[in-house]
Amino acid sequence: MRDLLVLLFTIGSTYLGVFRPWMGVLALAVLGYMNPHRYAWGYTRSLPIYSIVFMATAIGLVLTRDKQSFPLTRETCIFLVLLIWFTLTTFFMPDFPGPAKTQWIKVMKIYMGIFPMFWLINTPEKLRFLVITIAISFGLIGLKGGIFAFGTGFSHRVWGPSATFYYDNNHIALALNMTLPLLFMLAHETKNKIIKYFFYATFFFCVCSVISTWSRGGFLTLIAVILGLLYRSRKKWIIVPLLIAGVFVAIPNLPEGWFDRMGTIQTYEEDGSAMGRIGAWNYAWNRALQDPLTGGGFETFLEHGRAVHSAYFGILGEHGFVALSLWLFLLLSTMLMLSKLRKQALMVPGMEWIKPYAEAIQILFGAYAVGGAFLTAQYWDYFYQLIAICALMKLFLYREIVNQRKAMALK
């Protein structure tokens, strides 16, 4: 039955990709984040579903007239330069040429799935649908995991879709933490009570899922997200009861082992996993000092023998100080741009919706900045697609400002 549903979704998405290509972008988000085929048990698990829908969307992109020019903003330019730098470090004497090229191909395929949105998501309404699709894709994983956590008394870990970026308990914890601000913003935005309660319930169960991942980094990031929501939101009277309810429901049911694991945050020097990460970080720093411009290339940590478990040190060790500077500038530049958009949007009639979106994504990037310090998340499509969403928000706002000025000049 699951395989049949996935097959029907694939057929429908392929059709939409060709004839309604902007909806193909939404389908790619579902396949990239929720990965419904990973929950099937039969033939659809091995089908190249993402590639099929991507090709259909690419064909639709070529055929459709409903598209815009590629948005050359500061953020998209930095993104393109970063991809070029990844390519240079791959083909300019990497430590492991074969594995480096294999990883480069994998990473570039991931980013190729993002590019159609630059042309096809050409209105604020389409952008909103994309954000909703992303939030629901991860939200349903959190909803499922939260219900599972309650059913098992939080005694088992929550995992993400198998064979994806988000399978590991630490990685799905970060992805859900990043999704929490979107869910809360969408709940506040909608006027339909049923949909509103759905988003609030999904938010609550996503928190439970993060707790039940038993991820120490996920728990620290969760605290950062909650503090960010409390600071930004005018609906503190909603967040606080949700938190209190979660505390009273979760803590009495959490097993002793969960508290023991969280307690190792303070005694990291006695934990082999934590010390292994520190060793990998030292390797990344020393490798970057040897070749400051290029680092060791993709998969340089094969030399060390352990995964780096840090987006910052991962970029540094594999691509050097220039790539790390570009990556950090991309993150910081987008954060600053969102602060500017929040203020400007309030002065443009009809564009006020940008403010809550910008605030939610700022908190989301804060979660990524915190959680990414402990995870190999530097190549996540989730992060870069949200960068692209911010660039489109900027484009729509400035386009509307120009249109309104032209309309006033004609009067």
Secondary structure, DSSP 8 states (H G I E B T S, - for coil): -HHHHHHHHHHHHHHHHHHSHHHHHHHHHIIIII-GGGG--SGGGGS-HHHHHHHHHHHHHHH-S--------HHHHHHHHHHHHHHHHHHS--SSHHHHHHHHHHHHHHHHTTTHHHHH--SHHHHHHHHHHHHHHHHHHHHHHHHHHHHTTT-S----STTSTT-SHHHHHHHHHHHHHHHHHHHHH---HHHHHHHHHHHHHHHHHHHHTT-HHHHHHHHHHHHHHHHH-S-HHHHHHHHHHHHHHHGGGS-HHHHHHHHTTTTGGG-HHHHHHHHHHHHHHHHHHHSTTTTT-TTGGGTTTS----HHHHHHHHHHHHHHHHHHHHHHHHHHHHHHHHHHHTTSTT-TTHHHHHHHHHHHHHHHHHHTTSS--TT-HHHHHHHHHHHHHHHHHHHHHHHHHHHHHH-
